[in-house]
Amino acid sequence: MTPEFPQENLQAAANGLRAIAHPLRLAILCHLTEGPKNVGELLALTHVSQPNLSQHLAKLRMLGVLNSERRSQHIFYRLADNGFVRIVEALKTVYCKTPESEAGKS
């Protein structure tokens, strides 16, 4: 028997997936699975302009994907829910195959 999924849960899932469905936002999430980072660290890792990064960080915060915390002069970003870590890890297993993982399939 297939479990029933309430419509509001399906809508929330679709909204969450839409929120992360952008290459830069996915890159941000990948980096944040390793722990909180500030804007300077994310700029060095993503190699995009500061206004572009800030726009995507703001969108992710607005949609509830990220939380931010001020520590002295820096704002650190982290994933708001551990569920997004699991989603990113699942995406990595599909899209970021390493030669070692491919060798294990033979």
A tleap script that builds the chain and sets N, CA, C and O, in Angstrom:
source leaprc.protein.ff14SB
mol = sequence {
  NMET THR PRO GLU PHE PRO GLN GLU ASN LEU
  GLN ALA ALA ALA ASN GLY LEU ARG ALA ILE
  ALA HIE PRO LEU ARG LEU ALA ILE LEU CYS
  HIE LEU THR GLU GLY PRO LYS ASN VAL GLY
  GLU LEU LEU ALA LEU THR HIE VAL SER GLN
  PRO ASN LEU SER GLN HIE LEU ALA LYS LEU
  ARG MET LEU GLY VAL LEU ASN SER GLU ARG
  ARG SER GLN HIE ILE PHE TYR ARG LEU ALA
  ASP ASN GLY PHE VAL ARG ILE VAL GLU ALA
  LEU LYS THR VAL TYR CYS LYS THR PRO GLU
  SER GLU ALA GLY LYS CSER
}
set mol.1.N position { 0.839 -1.181 0.000 }
set mol.1.CA position { 0.000 0.000 0.000 }
set mol.1.C position { 0.887 1.248 0.000 }
set mol.1.O position { 1.840 1.329 0.774 }
set mol.2.N position { 0.589 2.187 -0.832 }
set mol.2.CA position { 1.350 3.431 -0.945 }
set mol.2.C position { 0.870 4.419 0.110 }
set mol.2.O position { -0.333 4.639 0.252 }
set mol.3.N position { 1.818 5.027 0.863 }
set mol.3.CA position { 1.386 6.014 1.867 }
set mol.3.C position { 0.812 7.254 1.194 }
set mol.3.O position { 1.216 7.638 0.097 }
set mol.4.N position { -0.135 7.860 1.883 }
set mol.4.CA position { -0.728 9.096 1.383 }
set mol.4.C position { 0.154 10.273 1.792 }
set mol.4.O position { 0.665 10.318 2.911 }
set mol.5.N position { 0.325 11.212 0.884 }
set mol.5.CA position { 1.088 12.411 1.164 }
set mol.5.C position { 0.123 13.584 1.174 }
set mol.5.O position { -0.490 13.895 0.152 }
set mol.6.N position { -0.018 14.242 2.329 }
set mol.6.CA position { -0.918 15.402 2.375 }
set mol.6.C position { -0.497 16.463 1.361 }
set mol.6.O position { 0.692 16.707 1.156 }
set mol.7.N position { -1.467 17.075 0.745 }
set mol.7.CA position { -1.213 18.083 -0.286 }
set mol.7.C position { -0.297 19.189 0.212 }
set mol.7.O position { 0.572 19.649 -0.528 }
set mol.8.N position { -0.481 19.631 1.481 }
set mol.8.CA position { 0.360 20.710 1.992 }
set mol.8.C position { 1.820 20.269 2.121 }
set mol.8.O position { 2.724 21.089 1.966 }
set mol.9.N position { 2.063 18.980 2.403 }
set mol.9.CA position { 3.438 18.472 2.463 }
set mol.9.C position { 4.052 18.445 1.064 }
set mol.9.O position { 5.221 18.788 0.885 }
set mol.10.N position { 3.261 18.037 0.083 }
set mol.10.CA position { 3.759 18.014 -1.294 }
set mol.10.C position { 4.077 19.427 -1.767 }
set mol.10.O position { 5.084 19.650 -2.439 }
set mol.11.N position { 3.219 20.378 -1.415 }
set mol.11.CA position { 3.461 21.768 -1.815 }
set mol.11.C position { 4.705 22.314 -1.134 }
set mol.11.O position { 5.496 23.013 -1.767 }
set mol.12.N position { 4.891 22.009 0.141 }
set mol.12.CA position { 6.089 22.459 0.868 }
set mol.12.C position { 7.345 21.858 0.254 }
set mol.12.O position { 8.362 22.540 0.126 }
set mol.13.N position { 7.280 20.588 -0.125 }
set mol.13.CA position { 8.433 19.939 -0.756 }
set mol.13.C position { 8.744 20.584 -2.100 }
set mol.13.O position { 9.908 20.836 -2.410 }
set mol.14.N position { 7.728 20.850 -2.893 }
set mol.14.CA position { 7.933 21.492 -4.195 }
set mol.14.C position { 8.533 22.877 -4.022 }
set mol.14.O position { 9.417 23.266 -4.785 }
set mol.15.N position { 8.066 23.627 -3.032 }
set mol.15.CA position { 8.606 24.964 -2.773 }
set mol.15.C position { 10.061 24.885 -2.332 }
set mol.15.O position { 10.886 25.685 -2.773 }
set mol.16.N position { 10.381 23.932 -1.470 }
set mol.16.CA position { 11.759 23.764 -1.018 }
set mol.16.C position { 12.688 23.390 -2.150 }
set mol.16.O position { 13.802 23.905 -2.239 }
set mol.17.N position { 12.241 22.498 -3.015 }
set mol.17.CA position { 13.076 22.099 -4.154 }
set mol.17.C position { 13.257 23.253 -5.132 }
set mol.17.O position { 14.338 23.422 -5.696 }
set mol.18.N position { 12.207 24.049 -5.338 }
set mol.18.CA position { 12.341 25.226 -6.206 }
set mol.18.C position { 13.339 26.211 -5.621 }
set mol.18.O position { 14.086 26.855 -6.358 }
set mol.19.N position { 13.356 26.331 -4.303 }
set mol.19.CA position { 14.258 27.279 -3.638 }
set mol.19.C position { 15.715 26.933 -3.876 }
set mol.19.O position { 16.555 27.830 -3.953 }
set mol.20.N position { 16.032 25.654 -3.995 }
set mol.20.CA position { 17.436 25.260 -4.156 }
set mol.20.C position { 17.794 24.931 -5.605 }
set mol.20.O position { 18.943 24.598 -5.895 }
set mol.21.N position { 16.829 25.021 -6.511 }
set mol.21.CA position { 17.029 24.618 -7.896 }
set mol.21.C position { 17.743 25.698 -8.716 }
set mol.21.O position { 17.187 26.231 -9.676 }
set mol.22.N position { 18.957 26.003 -8.330 }
set mol.22.CA position { 19.797 26.948 -9.065 }
set mol.22.C position { 21.242 26.534 -8.809 }
set mol.22.O position { 21.586 26.212 -7.672 }
set mol.23.N position { 22.098 26.532 -9.832 }
set mol.23.CA position { 23.477 26.057 -9.638 }
set mol.23.C position { 24.228 26.750 -8.505 }
set mol.23.O position { 24.924 26.088 -7.735 }
set mol.24.N position { 24.099 28.077 -8.389 }
set mol.24.CA position { 24.816 28.773 -7.326 }
set mol.24.C position { 24.236 28.433 -5.956 }
set mol.24.O position { 24.977 28.234 -4.994 }
set mol.25.N position { 22.906 28.367 -5.872 }
set mol.25.CA position { 22.301 28.026 -4.574 }
set mol.25.C position { 22.689 26.607 -4.170 }
set mol.25.O position { 22.935 26.358 -2.990 }
set mol.26.N position { 22.749 25.683 -5.105 }
set mol.26.CA position { 23.205 24.329 -4.780 }
set mol.26.C position { 24.658 24.331 -4.323 }
set mol.26.O position { 25.018 23.613 -3.390 }
set mol.27.N position { 25.491 25.132 -4.975 }
set mol.27.CA position { 26.897 25.227 -4.566 }
set mol.27.C position { 26.997 25.770 -3.146 }
set mol.27.O position { 27.791 25.275 -2.345 }
set mol.28.N position { 26.199 26.783 -2.831 }
set mol.28.CA position { 26.190 27.342 -1.477 }
set mol.28.C position { 25.816 26.249 -0.479 }
set mol.28.O position { 26.475 26.091 0.548 }
set mol.29.N position { 24.770 25.504 -0.778 }
set mol.29.CA position { 24.337 24.437 0.127 }
set mol.29.C position { 25.415 23.377 0.287 }
set mol.29.O position { 25.653 22.893 1.394 }
set mol.30.N position { 26.064 23.015 -0.808 }
set mol.30.CA position { 27.147 22.023 -0.720 }
set mol.30.C position { 28.229 22.493 0.241 }
set mol.30.O position { 28.706 21.716 1.069 }
set mol.31.N position { 28.613 23.740 0.139 }
set mol.31.CA position { 29.658 24.272 1.020 }
set mol.31.C position { 29.174 24.364 2.465 }
set mol.31.O position { 29.951 24.157 3.397 }
set mol.32.N position { 27.911 24.670 2.649 }
set mol.32.CA position { 27.395 24.819 4.008 }
set mol.32.C position { 27.126 23.482 4.687 }
set mol.32.O position { 26.936 23.445 5.903 }
set mol.33.N position { 27.105 22.385 3.937 }
set mol.33.CA position { 26.989 21.072 4.592 }
set mol.33.C position { 28.243 20.785 5.410 }
set mol.33.O position { 28.223 19.940 6.305 }
set mol.34.N position { 29.334 21.488 5.106 }
set mol.34.CA position { 30.586 21.309 5.841 }
set mol.34.C position { 30.629 22.178 7.096 }
set mol.34.O position { 31.564 22.057 7.888 }
set mol.35.N position { 29.645 23.047 7.294 }
set mol.35.CA position { 29.578 23.906 8.471 }
set mol.35.C position { 29.308 25.342 8.085 }
set mol.35.O position { 29.376 25.694 6.908 }
set mol.36.N position { 28.997 26.187 9.077 }
set mol.36.CA position { 28.692 27.597 8.805 }
set mol.36.C position { 29.861 28.318 8.138 }
set mol.36.O position { 31.028 28.029 8.404 }
set mol.37.N position { 29.517 29.261 7.268 }
set mol.37.CA position { 30.529 30.048 6.566 }
set mol.37.C position { 30.039 31.491 6.469 }
set mol.37.O position { 28.838 31.758 6.444 }
set mol.38.N position { 31.000 32.413 6.415 }
set mol.38.CA position { 30.625 33.813 6.225 }
set mol.38.C position { 30.696 34.152 4.731 }
set mol.38.O position { 31.112 33.329 3.916 }
set mol.39.N position { 30.288 35.355 4.395 }
set mol.39.CA position { 30.224 35.769 2.987 }
set mol.39.C position { 31.604 35.696 2.330 }
set mol.39.O position { 31.722 35.229 1.197 }
set mol.40.N position { 32.639 36.147 3.022 }
set mol.40.CA position { 33.992 36.099 2.455 }
set mol.40.C position { 34.416 34.686 2.108 }
set mol.40.O position { 35.007 34.451 1.054 }
set mol.41.N position { 34.117 33.747 2.987 }
set mol.41.CA position { 34.457 32.345 2.718 }
set mol.41.C position { 33.672 31.808 1.529 }
set mol.41.O position { 34.218 31.108 0.677 }
set mol.42.N position { 32.382 32.143 1.479 }
set mol.42.CA position { 31.557 31.671 0.364 }
set mol.42.C position { 31.975 32.312 -0.952 }
set mol.42.O position { 31.918 31.668 -1.999 }
set mol.43.N position { 32.394 33.573 -0.912 }
set mol.43.CA position { 32.895 34.225 -2.127 }
set mol.43.C position { 34.123 33.498 -2.660 }
set mol.43.O position { 34.234 33.265 -3.864 }
set mol.44.N position { 35.046 33.137 -1.770 }
set mol.44.CA position { 36.269 32.440 -2.182 }
set mol.44.C position { 35.955 31.060 -2.744 }
set mol.44.O position { 36.645 30.580 -3.643 }
set mol.45.N position { 34.924 30.428 -2.220 }
set mol.45.CA position { 34.581 29.072 -2.667 }
set mol.45.C position { 33.767 29.054 -3.953 }
set mol.45.O position { 33.898 28.129 -4.754 }
set mol.46.N position { 32.925 30.068 -4.159 }
set mol.46.CA position { 32.023 30.055 -5.318 }
set mol.46.C position { 32.533 30.856 -6.507 }
set mol.46.O position { 32.099 30.623 -7.635 }
set mol.47.N position { 33.455 31.805 -6.274 }
set mol.47.CA position { 34.042 32.621 -7.353 }
set mol.47.C position { 32.991 33.426 -8.119 }
set mol.47.O position { 33.067 33.558 -9.341 }
set mol.48.N position { 32.007 33.964 -7.384 }
set mol.48.CA position { 31.007 34.833 -8.000 }
set mol.48.C position { 31.140 36.215 -7.380 }
set mol.48.O position { 31.872 36.401 -6.407 }
set mol.49.N position { 30.430 37.181 -7.946 }
set mol.49.CA position { 30.493 38.538 -7.400 }
set mol.49.C position { 29.729 38.600 -6.075 }
set mol.49.O position { 28.817 37.814 -5.818 }
set mol.50.N position { 30.132 39.555 -5.254 }
set mol.50.CA position { 29.487 39.724 -3.948 }
set mol.50.C position { 27.994 40.042 -4.083 }
set mol.50.O position { 27.192 39.462 -3.351 }
set mol.51.N position { 27.587 40.944 -4.995 }
set mol.51.CA position { 26.150 41.207 -5.124 }
set mol.51.C position { 25.360 39.964 -5.548 }
set mol.51.O position { 24.250 39.738 -5.066 }
set mol.52.N position { 25.931 39.164 -6.447 }
set mol.52.CA position { 25.256 37.944 -6.902 }
set mol.52.C position { 25.097 36.967 -5.736 }
set mol.52.O position { 24.016 36.418 -5.526 }
set mol.53.N position { 26.170 36.754 -4.985 }
set mol.53.CA position { 26.116 35.849 -3.840 }
set mol.53.C position { 25.110 36.356 -2.809 }
set mol.53.O position { 24.306 35.577 -2.299 }
set mol.54.N position { 25.145 37.639 -2.501 }
set mol.54.CA position { 24.235 38.206 -1.507 }
set mol.54.C position { 22.779 38.041 -1.913 }
set mol.54.O position { 21.922 37.773 -1.071 }
set mol.55.N position { 22.500 38.198 -3.188 }
set mol.55.CA position { 21.132 38.034 -3.683 }
set mol.55.C position { 20.645 36.609 -3.433 }
set mol.55.O position { 19.513 36.409 -2.994 }
set mol.56.N position { 21.489 35.624 -3.709 }
set mol.56.CA position { 21.084 34.230 -3.526 }
set mol.56.C position { 21.015 33.861 -2.044 }
set mol.56.O position { 20.136 33.098 -1.643 }
set mol.57.N position { 21.918 34.384 -1.233 }
set mol.57.CA position { 21.853 34.142 0.204 }
set mol.57.C position { 20.555 34.721 0.781 }
set mol.57.O position { 19.904 34.086 1.611 }
set mol.58.N position { 20.190 35.914 0.342 }
set mol.58.CA position { 18.952 36.545 0.815 }
set mol.58.C position { 17.737 35.705 0.432 }
set mol.58.O position { 16.824 35.525 1.237 }
set mol.59.N position { 17.727 35.195 -0.786 }
set mol.59.CA position { 16.604 34.370 -1.235 }
set mol.59.C position { 16.514 33.096 -0.402 }
set mol.59.O position { 15.426 32.700 0.018 }
set mol.60.N position { 17.665 32.449 -0.160 }
set mol.60.CA position { 17.668 31.222 0.635 }
set mol.60.C position { 17.219 31.496 2.071 }
set mol.60.O position { 16.531 30.668 2.670 }
set mol.61.N position { 17.595 32.634 2.621 }
set mol.61.CA position { 17.138 33.009 3.970 }
set mol.61.C position { 15.638 33.264 3.969 }
set mol.61.O position { 14.920 32.786 4.848 }
set mol.62.N position { 15.167 34.015 2.982 }
set mol.62.CA position { 13.754 34.360 2.899 }
set mol.62.C position { 12.891 33.093 2.783 }
set mol.62.O position { 11.786 33.043 3.323 }
set mol.63.N position { 13.391 32.090 2.089 }
set mol.63.CA position { 12.635 30.857 1.876 }
set mol.63.C position { 12.827 29.850 3.005 }
set mol.63.O position { 12.281 28.748 2.954 }
set mol.64.N position { 13.600 30.222 4.019 }
set mol.64.CA position { 13.757 29.355 5.176 }
set mol.64.C position { 14.771 28.240 5.023 }
set mol.64.O position { 14.801 27.316 5.836 }
set mol.65.N position { 15.609 28.310 3.986 }
set mol.65.CA position { 16.628 27.279 3.764 }
set mol.65.C position { 17.858 27.554 4.620 }
set mol.65.O position { 18.505 26.624 5.103 }
set mol.66.N position { 18.182 28.836 4.808 }
set mol.66.CA position { 19.360 29.231 5.582 }
set mol.66.C position { 18.966 30.062 6.786 }
set mol.66.O position { 17.953 30.762 6.784 }
set mol.67.N position { 19.800 29.965 7.817 }
set mol.67.CA position { 19.754 30.881 8.958 }
set mol.67.C position { 21.057 31.656 8.950 }
set mol.67.O position { 22.062 31.198 8.406 }
set mol.68.N position { 21.033 32.831 9.555 }
set mol.68.CA position { 22.257 33.620 9.653 }
set mol.68.C position { 22.464 34.045 11.096 }
set mol.68.O position { 21.520 34.159 11.878 }
set mol.69.N position { 23.732 34.277 11.424 }
set mol.69.CA position { 24.097 34.680 12.775 }
set mol.69.C position { 25.266 35.649 12.693 }
set mol.69.O position { 26.270 35.381 12.033 }
set mol.70.N position { 25.117 36.787 13.379 }
set mol.70.CA position { 26.197 37.772 13.394 }
set mol.70.C position { 27.193 37.383 14.472 }
set mol.70.O position { 26.831 37.147 15.625 }
set mol.71.N position { 28.467 37.322 14.069 }
set mol.71.CA position { 29.571 37.093 15.003 }
set mol.71.C position { 30.560 38.225 14.785 }
set mol.71.O position { 31.264 38.240 13.776 }
set mol.72.N position { 30.624 39.132 15.670 }
set mol.72.CA position { 31.391 40.376 15.592 }
set mol.72.C position { 31.059 41.074 14.286 }
set mol.72.O position { 29.922 41.508 14.103 }
set mol.73.N position { 32.013 41.197 13.369 }
set mol.73.CA position { 31.768 41.943 12.128 }
set mol.73.C position { 31.286 41.065 10.977 }
set mol.73.O position { 31.055 41.577 9.882 }
set mol.74.N position { 31.131 39.777 11.186 }
set mol.74.CA position { 30.768 38.864 10.096 }
set mol.74.C position { 29.407 38.225 10.345 }
set mol.74.O position { 28.999 37.998 11.484 }
set mol.75.N position { 28.725 37.943 9.247 }
set mol.75.CA position { 27.476 37.188 9.310 }
set mol.75.C position { 27.787 35.794 8.794 }
set mol.75.O position { 28.300 35.630 7.687 }
set mol.76.N position { 27.475 34.796 9.600 }
set mol.76.CA position { 27.694 33.412 9.218 }
set mol.76.C position { 26.366 32.785 8.814 }
set mol.76.O position { 25.336 33.004 9.451 }
set mol.77.N position { 26.413 32.011 7.755 }
set mol.77.CA position { 25.230 31.327 7.236 }
set mol.77.C position { 25.358 29.843 7.513 }
set mol.77.O position { 26.445 29.267 7.456 }
set mol.78.N position { 24.208 29.236 7.818 }
set mol.78.CA position { 24.167 27.793 8.019 }
set mol.78.C position { 22.820 27.282 7.528 }
set mol.78.O position { 21.862 28.042 7.390 }
set mol.79.N position { 22.766 25.988 7.269 }
set mol.79.CA position { 21.521 25.386 6.826 }
set mol.79.C position { 20.511 25.421 7.966 }
set mol.79.O position { 20.849 25.119 9.111 }
set mol.80.N position { 19.285 25.786 7.655 }
set mol.80.CA position { 18.247 25.936 8.672 }
set mol.80.C position { 17.712 24.592 9.138 }
set mol.80.O position { 17.195 24.483 10.250 }
set mol.81.N position { 17.829 23.576 8.308 }
set mol.81.CA position { 17.250 22.274 8.628 }
set mol.81.C position { 18.202 21.187 8.156 }
set mol.81.O position { 18.730 21.253 7.046 }
set mol.82.N position { 18.419 20.194 8.994 }
set mol.82.CA position { 19.293 19.084 8.635 }
set mol.82.C position { 18.768 18.303 7.426 }
set mol.82.O position { 19.526 17.586 6.772 }
set mol.83.N position { 17.481 18.440 7.132 }
set mol.83.CA position { 16.909 17.780 5.957 }
set mol.83.C position { 17.576 18.243 4.668 }
set mol.83.O position { 17.723 17.462 3.727 }
set mol.84.N position { 17.980 19.509 4.622 }
set mol.84.CA position { 18.661 19.999 3.423 }
set mol.84.C position { 20.048 19.375 3.280 }
set mol.84.O position { 20.534 19.200 2.162 }
set mol.85.N position { 20.686 19.040 4.396 }
set mol.85.CA position { 21.971 18.324 4.334 }
set mol.85.C position { 21.749 16.975 3.666 }
set mol.85.O position { 22.524 16.574 2.798 }
set mol.86.N position { 20.704 16.280 4.062 }
set mol.86.CA position { 20.418 14.959 3.479 }
set mol.86.C position { 20.082 15.071 1.991 }
set mol.86.O position { 20.475 14.219 1.194 }
set mol.87.N position { 19.356 16.121 1.623 }
set mol.87.CA position { 19.023 16.322 0.204 }
set mol.87.C position { 20.295 16.555 -0.599 }
set mol.87.O position { 20.476 15.953 -1.657 }
set mol.88.N position { 21.181 17.424 -0.108 }
set mol.88.CA position { 22.433 17.724 -0.815 }
set mol.88.C position { 23.292 16.464 -0.907 }
set mol.88.O position { 23.881 16.196 -1.955 }
set mol.89.N position { 23.371 15.693 0.168 }
set mol.89.CA position { 24.156 14.459 0.142 }
set mol.89.C position { 23.583 13.473 -0.881 }
set mol.89.O position { 24.339 12.798 -1.580 }
set mol.90.N position { 22.262 13.388 -0.970 }
set mol.90.CA position { 21.637 12.517 -1.971 }
set mol.90.C position { 21.963 12.997 -3.389 }
set mol.90.O position { 22.246 12.184 -4.269 }
set mol.91.N position { 21.923 14.309 -3.610 }
set mol.91.CA position { 22.275 14.853 -4.920 }
set mol.91.C position { 23.727 14.564 -5.263 }
set mol.91.O position { 24.049 14.280 -6.417 }
set mol.92.N position { 24.608 14.632 -4.267 }
set mol.92.CA position { 26.022 14.338 -4.507 }
set mol.92.C position { 26.218 12.894 -4.963 }
set mol.92.O position { 27.057 12.623 -5.823 }
set mol.93.N position { 25.451 11.968 -4.393 }
set mol.93.CA position { 25.619 10.560 -4.782 }
set mol.93.C position { 25.192 10.329 -6.227 }
set mol.93.O position { 25.694 9.420 -6.889 }
set mol.94.N position { 24.277 11.142 -6.708 }
set mol.94.CA position { 23.815 10.992 -8.092 }
set mol.94.C position { 24.684 11.780 -9.070 }
set mol.94.O position { 25.043 11.270 -10.131 }
set mol.95.N position { 25.025 13.021 -8.718 }
set mol.95.CA position { 25.668 13.923 -9.673 }
set mol.95.C position { 27.160 14.145 -9.472 }
set mol.95.O position { 27.816 14.716 -10.343 }
set mol.96.N position { 27.706 13.710 -8.352 }
set mol.96.CA position { 29.116 13.961 -8.068 }
set mol.96.C position { 29.865 12.653 -7.863 }
set mol.96.O position { 30.584 12.478 -6.879 }
set mol.97.N position { 29.688 11.761 -8.787 }
set mol.97.CA position { 30.350 10.466 -8.676 }
set mol.97.C position { 31.856 10.638 -8.836 }
set mol.97.O position { 32.326 11.347 -9.727 }
set mol.98.N position { 32.594 9.981 -7.962 }
set mol.98.CA position { 34.052 10.011 -8.035 }
set mol.98.C position { 34.523 8.748 -8.736 }
set mol.98.O position { 33.775 7.772 -8.795 }
set mol.99.N position { 35.751 8.733 -9.272 }
set mol.99.CA position { 36.251 7.511 -9.887 }
set mol.99.C position { 36.225 6.326 -8.928 }
set mol.99.O position { 36.005 5.191 -9.351 }
set mol.100.N position { 36.450 6.587 -7.624 }
set mol.100.CA position { 36.425 5.505 -6.639 }
set mol.100.C position { 35.037 4.903 -6.508 }
set mol.100.O position { 34.896 3.685 -6.394 }
set mol.101.N position { 34.000 5.755 -6.524 }
set mol.101.CA position { 32.631 5.224 -6.381 }
set mol.101.C position { 32.227 4.467 -7.628 }
set mol.101.O position { 31.483 3.490 -7.534 }
set mol.102.N position { 32.690 4.881 -8.786 }
set mol.102.CA position { 32.396 4.175 -10.029 }
set mol.102.C position { 33.088 2.816 -10.069 }
set mol.102.O position { 32.527 1.846 -10.578 }
set mol.103.N position { 34.314 2.745 -9.531 }
set mol.103.CA position { 35.057 1.483 -9.546 }
set mol.103.C position { 34.360 0.442 -8.694 }
set mol.103.O position { 34.443 -0.747 -9.003 }
set mol.104.N position { 33.686 0.836 -7.648 }
set mol.104.CA position { 32.993 -0.084 -6.776 }
set mol.104.C position { 31.762 -0.719 -7.398 }
set mol.104.O position { 31.244 -1.698 -6.861 }
set mol.105.N position { 31.280 -0.190 -8.514 }
set mol.105.CA position { 30.094 -0.710 -9.182 }
set mol.105.C position { 30.383 -1.874 -10.105 }
set mol.105.O position { 29.453 -2.556 -10.534 }
set mol.106.N position { 31.641 -2.122 -10.423 }
set mol.106.CA position { 31.982 -3.172 -11.384 }
set mol.106.C position { 31.699 -4.536 -10.850 }
set mol.106.O position { 31.931 -5.530 -11.538 }
savepdb mol mol.pdb
quit
